[in-house]
Amino acid sequence: MSPVRRYDGLLLDAFGTLLRLDDPVGRMTAQLAAALDVHPPAGVIEGALAAEVVYYAGHCHEGRDPESLADLYRRCARVLLDGLGIDCEPGRAVQLLGGAFRYRAYDDVEPALAGLRAAGVPVAVVSNADYTLPDMLASAGVRTDHVFSSAATGSSKPDPGIFHAAIDALGVPCERLLHVGDTPEADGAGARAAGVDVRIIDRAGGGGPGTIGSLTEILEMIG
C-alpha cells in the first residue's frame, strides 16, 4: 500500500526560499571599479543595493514584457545610482545592476526538489517577480513543473490570486497543498487566504511556530 501523504502538491516562493543573490556587494564593487573607476565603501554599496531590492520588490509586477521590463530596470538603476551618489549614463547603470545580480540556489533546493520529483509530487513556484522569473530559476539550475510570477498573473502576494492560478494549474485541492516561503506577511497571509497551508523557512534556525529550517524537511510531510 502506498504511504498516505499529508500534502499532494507544493508551492514555493522564489527569492529567499529557492534563490539567493550571489555576492552582490563584491560583484558591484568589481564592476564599479572596472567600468567607472569609482570605489565606494562596501557599506555604501550594500545600502544602495538594499534600496534597489526594496524598489524592485514593490514594482516587479510591472515588468510584464520586454518594454515594461526595460523601463523597470532603468528605474531600479536610478535608485541604485542615487544610493551610490554616482551619475552615469542610464544604459551603463542597467549593465552594472545586471552584472551585480546573479542568483544561485540554496544548498537544500536540489535535494528537496529531487525528493519531490521521486515521490511524484507536483511543484509550482509562486513569487512576486517580473516575467523573466522562469529564466532566473533556470540560470540557477532550479527546475519545477510550473512557474507563476506576479507580473505574468497580475496578482502580487499576499493577494491570493497568484495562489489560485497555481492551484488551478496543479489540479490539487487547496487543502492538500503546502506553500513554503520566507516572508510571513506575503507568503503566510497570501497562502492562508487561498486556503493553502504554509510553512515559513528560517535557515537561521529561529525555530518559531510554523517554521522549517531546511527545504528537505518538506520530504517528511509528503509520505
Secondary structure, DSSP 4 states (H G I P E B T S, - for coil): -PPPPS-SEEEE-SBTTTEEESSHHHHHHHHHHHHH-----HHHHHHHHHHHHHHHHHHGGG--SHHHHHHHHHHHHHHHHHHHT----HHHHHHHHHHH--EEE-TTHHHHHHHHHHTT--EEEEES--TTHHHHHHHTT---SEEEEHHHHT--TTSTHHHHHHHHHHT--GGGEEEEES-IIIIIHHHHHTT-EEEEE-TT----TTEES-GGGGGGG--
